Amino acid sequence: MDIGIGLFGLGTVGSGVVKILQENADQITKRTGSRLSVKHAVVHNLNKERTGFIQNFPITDNATDILNNPDIQIVVEVMGTLDQAYDIIKRALNAKKHVVTANKDLIASRGQELVTIAETNGVDLFFEAAVAGGIPILRTLSTSFTADEISRVAGIINGTSNFILTQMTTNNLAYANALKLAQDMGFAESDPTNDVEGFDAAYKLIILSNFAFGVQPVLGDLAITGIANVTDADIADANAFGYAIKLLGVAQRVGDTKEAISIEVSPQLVPFSHPLATVHNENNAVLVNGESVGEVMLYGPGAGEMPTANSVLSDLTNVATDLALNTPGHPFNSFNQDLDLAKPSQRIARRFIVVEVDDTPGAMYSVTGMFAAAKISFTDLKQTPAANGTARMVALTHPASDAQLNVIKTTIRNADGINLAAEYKLFS
Ligand SMILES: NC(=O)c1ccc[n+]([C@@H]2O[C@H](COP(=O)([O-])OP(=O)(O)OC[C@H]3O[C@@H](n4cnc5c(N)ncnc54)[C@H](OP(=O)(O)O)[C@@H]3O)[C@@H](O)[C@H]2O)c1
């Protein structure tokens, strides 16, 4: 069977898709029984010079050249944007074309609407590349964990933040210098907000939570903290206690009967002995805990031309198989359930706390008294002189809830000569 593809976007990912389709055409045909080829591509700027593989088909800036073309069965959206991509995908689905997209922002915010439109039209909508680039995590969750009960999905799912934290740790760079290096090397955009403030990871975690737990969270349901306030002193102190600081996305069942779900993006302390601590620079990893399987980790490139294109190709070949078997129209993820969002009292973890106090007699005693009043006890404690006559107290605690931490934050805010400089969860 000949299957025509219409490509929206010929940038990093789009070019990779074209390369794999052309270079591996025979293998794809052997595996799927179908011949997949790009019939038409739509771009933003027709005057841009394009070379190599991407000259073998017409290029236009008119969406209808693809959407009205009866020879095109699959639309690949790899152009980014929110409203325009939504409009194009919706029109493609209503024209009974299957859609493959890498657009995490769109799928995280309006994915459920598009899934419904795809189902109504009996067509496929796949988006493996939207989470963790080259790591095949979504299809793994939807096909290999069907019968297992997942208790947690956690991962390093933003390569930019991981690159910055790795550089701060291994090369002792200050945050601003590590960010500049990430920008110079093409790992961070000129406006890095989405990456360093945790929003990119949050979009991916929304999609992961949907696949792992069947829930449909919105951005406001997540607790989101980025890495912009991580200091080199925090990293050095964490390292001294045997931990790396990593920006993690963590979705997990919590509560006495695991009745609720906590969905959080934040920098956390990961023991050096844990596999997630060995994920360096721009790489990603996703850890899945299942009641039956135990712990599984998928590691690999979270972005980049060819890794991301490989995930798009995985979706394309799945559509091709559905077409050959006449079975399209099943949702990528059909798991749906309602779970309550975790309360602060249900978000429990050990903590790494940094407090700065006036370096006066009895100051440390009053700090420990505040924590004792909130029923938070320490397992390790270290005090070092800080600047301007203050002392820096770094502590690891026994498990404590966000509710207890909120009590401490209020107490400290109302006290003189003491400042809660940092607070991180310990991942285990
Ligand atoms: N890059 C990665 O490693 C990666 C990884 C995972 C997911 N993604 C996702 O994949 C998508 C594409 O990323 P990318 O890095 O390939 O982007 P990119 O390099 O900036 O390429 C975007 C492409 O889309 C075209 N385009 C942009 N706006 C358009 C519009 N309104 N109408 C028609 N064409 C338009 C551009 O046209 P011109 O060529 O004319 O400018 C360009 O060809 C995004 O959703 C991104 O989040 C990317």
The ligand as an SDF file (V2000), in Angstrom:
LIG
                    3D

 48 52  0  0  0  0  0  0  0  0999 V2000
   13.6550   20.0190   18.3000 N   0  0  0  0  0  0  0  0  0  0  0  0
   13.4770   18.9960   19.1040 C   0  0  0  0  0  0  0  0  0  0  0  0
   14.4490   18.3340   19.5170 O   0  0  0  0  0  0  0  0  0  0  0  0
   12.0990   18.6170   19.5550 C   0  0  0  0  0  0  0  0  0  0  0  0
   11.9350   17.5390   20.4470 C   0  0  0  0  0  0  0  0  0  0  0  0
   10.6480   17.1440   20.8230 C   0  0  0  0  0  0  0  0  0  0  0  0
    9.5540   17.8380   20.3380 C   0  0  0  0  0  0  0  0  0  0  0  0
    9.7510   18.9070   19.5120 N   0  0  0  0  0  0  0  0  0  0  0  0
    8.5590   19.6160   19.0070 C   0  0  0  0  0  0  0  0  0  0  0  0
    8.5190   19.4890   17.6000 O   0  0  0  0  0  0  0  0  0  0  0  0
    7.9510   20.6600   17.0280 C   0  0  0  0  0  0  0  0  0  0  0  0
    8.9220   21.2250   15.9730 C   0  0  0  0  0  0  0  0  0  0  0  0
   10.1420   21.5510   16.5970 O   0  0  0  0  0  0  0  0  0  0  0  0
   11.4240   21.9560   15.7270 P   0  0  0  0  0  0  0  0  0  0  0  0
   12.5440   22.0220   16.7050 O   0  0  0  0  0  0  0  0  0  0  0  0
   11.5500   21.0680   14.5500 O   0  0  0  0  0  0  0  0  0  0  0  0
   11.0320   23.4300   15.2560 O   0  0  0  0  0  0  0  0  0  0  0  0
   11.8190   24.3360   14.1990 P   0  0  0  0  0  0  0  0  0  0  0  0
   13.1650   23.8130   13.9080 O   0  0  0  0  0  0  0  0  0  0  0  0
   11.6580   25.7410   14.6720 O   0  0  0  0  0  0  0  0  0  0  0  0
   10.9520   24.1590   12.8540 O   0  0  0  0  0  0  0  0  0  0  0  0
    9.6340   24.6090   12.7500 C   0  0  0  0  0  0  0  0  0  0  0  0
    9.1640   24.3910   11.3190 C   0  0  0  0  0  0  0  0  0  0  0  0
    7.7780   24.7090   11.2400 O   0  0  0  0  0  0  0  0  0  0  0  0
    7.5630   25.7190   10.2610 C   0  0  0  0  0  0  0  0  0  0  0  0
    6.5120   26.6070   10.7660 N   0  0  0  0  0  0  0  0  0  0  0  0
    6.5150   27.3500   11.8850 C   0  0  0  0  0  0  0  0  0  0  0  0
    5.3630   28.0210   12.0340 N   0  0  0  0  0  0  0  0  0  0  0  0
    4.6060   27.6850   10.9520 C   0  0  0  0  0  0  0  0  0  0  0  0
    3.3230   28.0330   10.5060 C   0  0  0  0  0  0  0  0  0  0  0  0
    2.5420   28.8820   11.2050 N   0  0  0  0  0  0  0  0  0  0  0  0
    2.8520   27.4910    9.3540 N   0  0  0  0  0  0  0  0  0  0  0  0
    3.6170   26.6330    8.6370 C   0  0  0  0  0  0  0  0  0  0  0  0
    4.8600   26.2470    9.0210 N   0  0  0  0  0  0  0  0  0  0  0  0
    5.3410   26.7790   10.1500 C   0  0  0  0  0  0  0  0  0  0  0  0
    8.8880   26.4320   10.0900 C   0  0  0  0  0  0  0  0  0  0  0  0
    8.9300   26.9910    8.8030 O   0  0  0  0  0  0  0  0  0  0  0  0
   10.2490   27.7220    8.2070 P   0  0  0  0  0  0  0  0  0  0  0  0
   11.2230   26.5890    7.9430 O   0  0  0  0  0  0  0  0  0  0  0  0
    9.7890   28.3690    6.9900 O   0  0  0  0  0  0  0  0  0  0  0  0
   10.7220   28.6550    9.2840 O   0  0  0  0  0  0  0  0  0  0  0  0
    9.8800   25.2780   10.2940 C   0  0  0  0  0  0  0  0  0  0  0  0
   10.0480   24.5740    9.0990 O   0  0  0  0  0  0  0  0  0  0  0  0
    7.6370   21.5880   18.1950 C   0  0  0  0  0  0  0  0  0  0  0  0
    6.3040   21.3830   18.6000 O   0  0  0  0  0  0  0  0  0  0  0  0
    8.5780   21.1090   19.2810 C   0  0  0  0  0  0  0  0  0  0  0  0
    8.1030   21.3840   20.5990 O   0  0  0  0  0  0  0  0  0  0  0  0
   10.9830   19.2970   19.1030 C   0  0  0  0  0  0  0  0  0  0  0  0
  1  2  1  0
  2  3  2  0
  2  4  1  0
  4  5  1  0
  4 48  2  0
  5  6  2  0
  6  7  1  0
  7  8  2  0
  8  9  1  0
  8 48  1  0
  9 10  1  0
  9 46  1  0
 10 11  1  0
 11 12  1  0
 11 44  1  0
 12 13  1  0
 13 14  1  0
 14 15  2  0
 14 16  1  0
 14 17  1  0
 17 18  1  0
 18 19  2  0
 18 20  1  0
 18 21  1  0
 21 22  1  0
 22 23  1  0
 23 24  1  0
 23 42  1  0
 24 25  1  0
 25 26  1  0
 25 36  1  0
 26 27  1  0
 26 35  1  0
 27 28  2  0
 28 29  1  0
 29 30  1  0
 29 35  2  0
 30 31  1  0
 30 32  2  0
 32 33  1  0
 33 34  2  0
 34 35  1  0
 36 37  1  0
 36 42  1  0
 37 38  1  0
 38 39  2  0
 38 40  1  0
 38 41  1  0
 42 43  1  0
 44 45  1  0
 44 46  1  0
 46 47  1  0
M  CHG  2   8   1  16  -1
M  END
$$$$
